Amino acid sequence: MDVDSTLISQEVIELLADHAGTRREVTEITERAMRGEIDFAASLHERVATLAGVPVAAFADVLARTSYTPGARELVAECHRRGWTVALVSGGFAELVADLAADLGITRFRANRLEVVDGKLTGRTTGPVVDRAAKAQALREFAIVEGIPTEDTVAIGDGANDLDMIDAAGIGIAFAAKPVVRAQAPYAVDGPRLDAVLAVIDGVVDGADVATAGSR
């Protein structure tokens, strides 16, 4: 599943932008990217550039200000109880996603990484950008490693950069999603609880009609 505005209620890059004084600018670009109006990779570079000079000590403050979406802990716990693998794929940053994953007992995740020099962000990322194509590729790679057929995978997200993985998964679910995502995803849960996706998954697996059960 996606992380920002899916697993957690916040957009981490906006919390980081508070430390740079660029919150309004970053929020506007994020909203446009999540609606699919601008290219995600280009928007990421533009937003990260505004973070130049932010000290890495800001990560601790940002993590403290994040909160799990209602039902997120319960969803992960139930998936683990069923023996399912849970993985996170994020257009956000590994420096924070790693802590969230560890807290929930999640061992597989993929996210962007921020470049740091002398204890401060440079305003650049390092390595490949985790965009919508990379998210779908991560789903496929995780499935291969886990020995799970693609048709038995589930993808959950809210933004336009989640559409490829939602399309690639056996069950693709838009959660509290932007209109473009809700319109294109096979299933949609409008919230507020993330664990409501279990009813959709179970309904599909059981062959039930879930079109009106909190879904599109």
RACORKA-V760204 format. One line per field, one symbol per residue. ss: DSSP state (a for helix, b for strand, c for the rest). phi: phi as a letter, one per 30 degrees, with the letter a starting at -180 (. if undefined). Layout:
ss=???
phi=???
This chain:
ss=cccbcccbcccaaaaaaaaaccaaaaaaaaaaaacccccaaaaaaaaaacccccbccaaaaaaaaccbcccaaaaaaaaaacccccbbbbbbbaaaaaaaaaaacccbbbbbbbbbbccbbbbbbbcccccaaaaaaaaaaaaaaacccaaacbbbbccaaaaaaaaaccbbbbbcccaaaaaaccbbbccccaaaaaaaaaaaaccccccccccc
phi=.dcdibdcdccedddddedcibeddddddedddddidbddedddddddedcejdddddedddddcdbdeeidddddddddddiddcbcbbddbeecdedddddcicccabadbcdbbhibdcjbcbidddcdddddddedddddddiceedccbbbabcddcddddddddbcbdchcdeddddcddbbbdjdcdddddddedddddiddcdccibd
